[in-house]
Amino acid sequence: MKKILVIDDEWNMRNLIKIYLTREKMKIDEAGDGTVGVDMASQSSYDLVILDIMMPDIDGWEVCYKIREFQNVPILMLTARTDITDRVRGLNLGADDYLTKPFAPEELVARVNALLRRHEIGQSSSTPYFIQGGLSVDSVSREVKVNEQLVEFTRKEFELFHLLVCQPNQVYTREILLNQIGSLDDFHDLRTVDTHVKNIREKLRKSGLPFNPIKTIWGVGYKFNKAEDRS
């Protein structure tokens, strides 16, 4: 049974979410404010957090930031605000998906199930530690290093690169990569993937990595550039 934490100051919203997710055989814990939500997340292990942004004590952005300091749980943010900058801010703080109020309960259920599946796939496919040619990728600490020097990746960059590293024989289309890194409907622009790949390559090059870590498969997508593939 999946364990979900719902952090929202509106009882009606928490109750609606609880009704629909309970039907999916999920166990729901509730927090009526951000401070309580952070405490609950720090004291128990959850499979997913549903987090409202506009709350009276500390807002959802701060809650998201605090949870990300100690737990790599999928986070679905809820808001009545439609400003694109708010969505970008949430994603940059570590949110995995974003749903605007009002929403259809069926869409909430679908998004929750999709996030849970994506997280399970990432967990099952991940290798604890990878090292090759001075490059190391740690799945637990979520760190990428070149010759033992830390390379600063954004969350999206790490997830994309980690996916490629963990499945070095797999060629991924841009559509699959976009879905795997959890981009929202509003960001379904395939150029987003190209931008992430460009940034990853540039950061690793500047850090002294002596090879291009991501191979372009023209007309298809990308794969990890294994030693035997390099010319």
C-alpha positions as CSV (number, residue, x, y, z in Angstrom):
1,M,0.0,0.0,0.0
2,K,1.4,3.4,-1.1
3,K,1.7,6.0,1.6
4,I,0.9,9.5,0.6
5,L,1.3,12.8,2.6
6,V,-1.2,15.6,1.7
7,I,-0.1,19.1,2.9
8,D,-2.9,21.6,2.4
9,D,-4.6,24.1,4.7
10,E,-8.0,23.5,3.2
11,W,-9.9,20.6,4.8
12,N,-12.2,20.2,1.9
13,M,-9.3,19.8,-0.5
14,R,-7.5,17.3,1.8
15,N,-10.7,15.3,2.1
16,L,-11.4,15.2,-1.6
17,I,-7.9,14.0,-2.3
18,K,-8.2,11.4,0.5
19,I,-11.5,10.0,-0.9
20,Y,-10.1,9.5,-4.4
21,L,-6.7,8.1,-3.4
22,T,-8.1,5.8,-0.8
23,R,-10.1,4.2,-3.6
24,E,-6.8,3.5,-5.2
25,K,-5.8,1.5,-2.1
26,M,-3.4,4.2,-0.9
27,K,-2.9,5.3,2.8
28,I,-3.3,9.0,3.3
29,D,-1.7,11.1,6.0
30,E,-2.8,14.8,6.3
31,A,-1.1,18.0,7.4
32,G,-3.1,21.2,7.7
33,D,-0.1,23.5,7.5
34,G,3.5,23.5,6.1
35,T,5.3,23.3,9.5
36,V,3.4,20.2,10.5
37,G,3.9,18.8,7.0
38,V,7.7,19.2,7.1
39,D,7.7,17.5,10.6
40,M,5.7,14.6,9.3
41,A,7.9,14.1,6.2
42,S,11.0,14.1,8.4
43,Q,9.6,11.5,10.8
44,S,8.1,9.0,8.4
45,S,8.8,7.6,4.9
46,Y,6.3,8.5,2.2
47,D,6.0,7.3,-1.4
48,L,4.7,10.7,-2.6
49,V,3.9,14.2,-1.2
50,I,0.9,16.3,-2.5
51,L,1.7,19.9,-1.6
52,D,-0.4,23.1,-1.8
53,I,1.5,26.3,-2.5
54,M,-0.6,29.0,-0.9
55,M,-0.6,28.3,2.9
56,P,-0.7,30.8,5.8
57,D,2.4,29.8,7.8
58,I,5.1,28.8,5.4
59,D,4.2,28.4,1.7
60,G,4.6,25.3,-0.4
61,W,7.8,26.5,-2.0
62,E,9.6,26.7,1.3
63,V,8.0,23.3,2.3
64,C,9.3,21.8,-0.9
65,Y,12.8,23.1,-0.3
66,K,12.9,21.8,3.3
67,I,11.6,18.3,2.3
68,R,14.2,18.1,-0.5
69,E,17.0,18.7,2.1
70,F,16.3,15.3,3.6
71,Q,14.1,13.2,1.4
72,N,14.0,12.4,-2.3
73,V,10.3,11.7,-2.4
74,P,8.2,12.6,-5.5
75,I,6.4,15.9,-4.9
76,L,3.2,17.0,-6.7
77,M,2.4,20.7,-6.1
78,L,-1.1,22.2,-6.2
79,T,-2.0,25.8,-6.7
80,A,-4.8,28.1,-7.9
81,R,-2.1,30.4,-9.5
82,T,-1.5,30.0,-13.2
83,D,1.6,32.2,-13.6
84,I,4.2,30.3,-15.5
85,T,7.0,31.8,-13.3
86,D,5.3,30.1,-10.3
87,R,5.6,26.7,-12.0
88,V,9.2,27.2,-13.0
89,R,10.0,28.2,-9.4
90,G,8.4,25.0,-8.1
91,L,10.2,22.8,-10.5
92,N,13.6,24.5,-9.7
93,L,13.0,23.9,-6.0
94,G,12.6,20.1,-6.7
95,A,8.9,19.6,-7.4
96,D,8.2,16.7,-9.8
97,D,4.8,17.8,-11.2
98,Y,2.3,20.6,-11.0
99,L,-1.5,20.7,-11.0
100,T,-3.6,23.8,-11.2
101,K,-6.8,24.2,-9.2
102,P,-9.6,23.5,-9.9
103,F,-8.7,20.1,-11.3
104,A,-10.6,16.9,-12.1
105,P,-10.0,14.3,-9.4
106,E,-9.4,11.7,-12.1
107,E,-6.5,13.8,-13.4
108,L,-5.0,14.0,-9.9
109,V,-5.2,10.2,-9.6
110,A,-3.6,9.8,-13.0
111,R,-0.7,12.1,-12.1
112,V,-0.2,10.5,-8.8
113,N,0.0,7.0,-10.4
114,A,2.3,8.3,-13.1
115,L,4.7,9.8,-10.6
116,L,4.7,6.6,-8.5
117,R,5.5,4.5,-11.6
118,R,8.2,6.8,-12.7
119,H,9.8,6.8,-9.3
120,E,9.7,3.0,-9.0
121,I,11.3,2.6,-12.5
122,G,14.1,5.0,-11.4
123,Q,14.6,3.1,-8.2
124,S,14.7,-0.3,-9.8
125,S,17.0,0.7,-12.7
126,S,19.5,2.6,-10.7
127,T,22.9,1.3,-9.9
128,P,24.3,2.6,-6.5
129,Y,27.6,3.7,-8.1
130,F,29.0,4.1,-11.5
131,I,32.5,5.1,-12.5
132,Q,34.3,5.2,-15.9
133,G,37.2,7.3,-17.2
134,G,37.3,9.6,-14.2
135,L,33.5,10.1,-14.3
136,S,31.5,8.9,-11.3
137,V,27.7,9.0,-10.7
138,D,26.3,8.2,-7.2
139,S,22.6,7.2,-7.2
140,V,22.3,7.6,-3.5
141,S,23.9,11.0,-2.9
142,R,22.8,12.1,-6.4
143,E,26.3,13.4,-7.1
144,V,28.3,13.5,-10.3
145,K,32.0,13.9,-10.1
146,V,34.9,14.2,-12.5
147,N,38.2,13.0,-11.0
148,E,36.6,13.3,-7.5
149,Q,35.6,16.9,-8.1
150,L,31.9,17.6,-7.7
151,V,30.0,18.9,-10.7
152,E,26.9,20.9,-9.9
153,F,23.9,19.6,-11.8
154,T,20.3,20.8,-11.6
155,R,17.8,18.1,-10.5
156,K,16.5,17.7,-14.1
157,E,20.1,17.4,-15.5
158,F,21.0,14.7,-12.9
159,E,17.8,12.7,-13.6
160,L,18.4,12.8,-17.4
161,F,22.1,11.9,-17.1
162,H,21.5,9.3,-14.4
163,L,18.9,7.5,-16.7
164,L,21.4,7.4,-19.6
165,V,24.2,6.1,-17.4
166,C,22.1,3.4,-15.8
167,Q,20.9,2.0,-19.1
168,P,24.0,2.5,-21.3
169,N,22.8,0.2,-24.1
170,Q,19.5,2.0,-24.4
171,V,18.8,4.7,-27.0
172,Y,16.2,7.2,-25.6
173,T,14.1,9.4,-27.8
174,R,13.5,13.0,-26.7
175,E,9.9,12.2,-26.0
176,I,10.8,9.4,-23.5
177,L,13.5,11.5,-21.9
178,L,11.1,14.4,-21.5
179,N,8.6,12.1,-19.8
180,Q,11.1,10.5,-17.6
181,I,12.4,13.7,-16.1
182,G,8.9,14.7,-15.2
183,S,8.3,17.8,-17.3
184,L,4.8,19.2,-17.3
185,D,2.3,19.5,-20.2
186,D,3.2,23.2,-20.4
187,F,6.9,22.3,-21.0
188,H,6.4,19.6,-23.6
189,D,9.0,21.2,-25.9
190,L,11.5,18.7,-27.2
191,R,14.1,21.4,-27.3
192,T,14.1,21.2,-23.5
193,V,15.9,17.9,-23.7
194,D,18.5,19.3,-26.1
195,T,19.1,22.1,-23.7
196,H,19.7,19.8,-20.8
197,V,22.0,17.6,-22.9
198,K,24.0,20.7,-24.0
199,N,24.3,21.9,-20.4
200,I,25.4,18.4,-19.1
201,R,28.1,18.1,-21.8
202,E,29.4,21.6,-21.2
203,K,29.6,21.2,-17.4
204,L,31.4,17.9,-17.7
205,R,33.8,19.3,-20.4
206,K,34.7,22.3,-18.2
207,S,35.3,19.9,-15.3
208,G,38.0,18.1,-17.3
209,L,36.1,15.0,-18.6
210,P,38.2,13.8,-21.5
211,F,35.3,12.4,-23.6
212,N,31.8,13.4,-24.6
213,P,29.5,11.5,-22.2
214,I,26.3,11.6,-24.3
215,K,26.2,10.2,-27.8
216,T,23.7,11.6,-30.3
217,I,21.9,9.0,-32.3
218,W,20.8,11.1,-35.3
219,G,17.1,10.9,-36.1
220,V,16.4,9.0,-32.8
221,G,17.7,10.6,-29.6
222,Y,20.5,10.0,-27.1
223,K,22.4,7.3,-25.3
224,F,25.3,7.2,-22.9
225,N,28.7,7.2,-24.7
226,K,30.3,3.9,-23.5
227,A,34.0,3.4,-23.8
228,E,33.6,0.9,-26.6
229,D,31.4,3.4,-28.6
230,R,34.0,6.1,-28.5
231,S,36.2,6.8,-31.5
